[in-house]
Amino acid sequence: MAEGELTVGVIKEHRPGEQRVSLVPETIETLRATGARVAVETGAGVGARYSDHDYTKAGAAVVPGDELAASCDVLLCVYRPEAEFLRKLSAGTTVIALHGMRADPDLLTDVAANRTTMISLERLPRQLSRAQAMDALSSQANVAGYKAALVAANA
């Protein structure tokens, strides 16, 4: 990795039943165009039906979780990683995810001890038009509505 190059990491989700991945192969080219390097944990896209080959073909490096934790500057996740994984991150790493900090007040202690920055997607203002493109809660509710209509039509 070149000096000063930003590495964006994508982890495999470990929450039971979670099939989503925080970054799909189609978006990697956009990140790489900004000069960022993209590293994806082995098997990260499997639940969402993306293979490791799909990610490497798009220009990402596919690496084991420990290597990802040690090398990324920005970590993208659907839900925040387990505390054990958070402790492996380098100081100064930014983690962008749905964090659920209100449900786990001890998380803030872990974050402060590791000097990690957390950007919590569920805390983005939902009423500001310029923030709506980043509103994870509304977009997921929208998808759930479509899914409900499909399930009902199938029944």
BASEGU-109339 format. One line per 10 residues: their letters; for each residue x negated, y, z negated of C-alpha. Coordinates in Angstrom, 2 decimals, decimal comma. Example, Ala and Ser with C-alpha at 12.3 -4.5 7.8 and 13.67 -1.06 7.14 Angstrom:
2
as> -12,30/-4,50/-7,80 ~ -13,67/-1,06/-7,14 $
//
This chain:
155
maegeltvgv> 0,00/0,00/0,00 ~ -1,32/3,41/0,94 ~ -2,10/6,02/-1,69 ~ 0,93/8,17/-2,41 ~ 3,35/5,87/-0,58 ~ 6,68/5,43/-2,35 ~ 7,80/1,83/-2,85 ~ 11,52/1,14/-3,10 ~ 12,31/-2,21/-4,69 ~ 15,46/-4,32/-4,53 $
ikehrpgeqr> 16,09/-7,02/-7,10 ~ 18,16/-10,18/-6,99 ~ 21,24/-9,62/-9,12 ~ 21,40/-11,86/-12,18 ~ 24,83/-11,00/-13,52 ~ 27,10/-14,10/-13,35 ~ 29,35/-14,01/-10,29 ~ 27,64/-10,99/-8,71 ~ 27,30/-11,53/-4,97 ~ 26,38/-8,00/-3,87 $
vslvpetiet> 22,92/-6,69/-3,09 ~ 21,91/-3,05/-3,52 ~ 20,32/-2,63/-0,09 ~ 21,22/-4,41/3,12 ~ 18,69/-5,00/5,92 ~ 20,38/-2,45/8,22 ~ 19,43/0,41/5,86 ~ 15,75/-0,45/5,56 ~ 14,80/1,34/8,77 ~ 16,21/4,60/7,36 $
lratgarvav> 14,04/4,32/4,25 ~ 10,96/3,37/6,22 ~ 11,47/6,39/8,50 ~ 10,91/8,59/5,45 ~ 7,55/6,89/4,85 ~ 8,74/4,63/2,05 ~ 7,72/1,00/1,72 ~ 10,56/-1,42/0,91 ~ 10,01/-4,54/-1,20 ~ 12,80/-7,05/-1,80 $
etgagvgary> 12,79/-9,78/-4,43 ~ 12,86/-13,28/-3,00 ~ 16,48/-14,39/-2,57 ~ 17,95/-10,96/-3,33 ~ 20,41/-11,01/-0,45 ~ 21,52/-14,63/-0,56 ~ 24,81/-13,93/-2,38 ~ 25,67/-11,29/0,23 ~ 24,66/-13,66/3,05 ~ 21,35/-11,99/3,93 $
sdhdytkaga> 18,28/-14,21/4,15 ~ 14,72/-13,26/3,24 ~ 14,03/-13,47/6,98 ~ 16,68/-10,77/7,62 ~ 14,78/-8,45/5,28 ~ 11,34/-9,16/6,72 ~ 12,70/-8,74/10,24 ~ 14,02/-5,30/9,16 ~ 10,54/-4,33/7,91 ~ 10,69/-5,07/4,19 $
avvpgdelaa> 8,19/-7,13/2,21 ~ 9,78/-10,07/0,38 ~ 8,00/-10,63/-2,94 ~ 8,48/-12,46/-6,26 ~ 10,24/-10,55/-9,06 ~ 7,11/-10,00/-11,18 ~ 5,25/-8,48/-8,22 ~ 8,23/-6,27/-7,45 ~ 8,42/-5,02/-11,05 ~ 4,74/-4,13/-11,06 $
scdvllcvyr> 4,72/-2,32/-7,72 ~ 7,95/-0,38/-7,20 ~ 8,42/3,33/-7,87 ~ 12,20/3,23/-7,40 ~ 14,25/0,14/-8,19 ~ 17,69/-0,30/-6,63 ~ 20,20/-2,64/-8,25 ~ 23,94/-3,13/-8,38 ~ 23,79/-3,56/-12,16 ~ 20,82/-2,72/-14,34 $
peaeflrkls> 18,27/-5,49/-14,74 ~ 17,93/-7,58/-17,86 ~ 15,90/-5,99/-20,68 ~ 13,05/-8,45/-20,06 ~ 12,74/-7,26/-16,45 ~ 12,95/-3,60/-17,50 ~ 9,95/-4,14/-19,80 ~ 7,90/-5,39/-16,82 ~ 8,41/-2,15/-14,86 ~ 5,56/0,30/-14,62 $
agttvialhg> 5,94/3,50/-16,62 ~ 7,64/6,17/-14,58 ~ 9,75/3,80/-12,47 ~ 13,20/5,11/-11,58 ~ 16,05/2,60/-11,78 ~ 19,21/3,43/-9,81 ~ 22,18/1,23/-10,68 ~ 25,43/0,88/-12,55 ~ 23,94/0,85/-16,04 ~ 26,83/0,68/-18,49 $
mradpdlltd> 24,83/2,64/-21,05 ~ 27,85/3,30/-23,25 ~ 28,29/-0,45/-23,71 ~ 24,63/-0,94/-24,67 ~ 23,20/1,92/-26,76 ~ 19,97/-0,04/-27,36 ~ 19,24/0,30/-23,65 ~ 18,24/3,93/-24,17 ~ 15,64/2,88/-26,72 ~ 14,13/0,37/-24,27 $
vaanrttmis> 14,16/2,94/-21,48 ~ 12,44/5,58/-23,61 ~ 9,82/3,12/-24,84 ~ 8,94/2,16/-21,26 ~ 9,12/5,75/-19,96 ~ 11,58/4,63/-17,30 ~ 14,07/6,98/-15,64 ~ 17,60/5,65/-15,26 ~ 20,04/7,09/-12,74 ~ 23,45/5,75/-13,66 $
lerlprqlsr> 25,77/5,63/-10,65 ~ 28,92/5,39/-12,75 ~ 28,07/8,76/-14,32 ~ 28,00/10,68/-11,03 ~ 30,73/13,32/-10,87 ~ 33,61/11,89/-8,88 ~ 35,38/15,17/-8,10 ~ 32,52/17,01/-6,38 ~ 32,80/16,55/-2,62 ~ 29,02/16,48/-2,15 $
aqamdalssq> 28,73/13,61/-4,66 ~ 31,55/11,49/-3,21 ~ 29,21/9,73/-0,78 ~ 27,37/8,34/-3,81 ~ 30,50/7,45/-5,82 ~ 30,08/3,73/-6,42 ~ 33,26/3,34/-8,45 ~ 35,64/4,75/-5,82 ~ 33,98/2,89/-2,96 ~ 34,22/-0,42/-4,79 $
anvagykaal> 37,86/0,26/-5,73 ~ 38,53/0,98/-2,05 ~ 36,96/-2,34/-1,03 ~ 38,93/-4,15/-3,74 ~ 42,13/-2,66/-2,32 ~ 41,34/-3,99/1,15 ~ 40,49/-7,38/-0,30 ~ 43,78/-7,47/-2,24 ~ 45,71/-6,76/0,97 ~ 43,87/-9,57/2,78 $
vaana> 44,47/-12,02/-0,06 ~ 48,17/-11,10/-0,14 ~ 48,52/-11,46/3,65 ~ 46,81/-14,85/3,51 ~ 49,17/-16,02/0,74 $
//
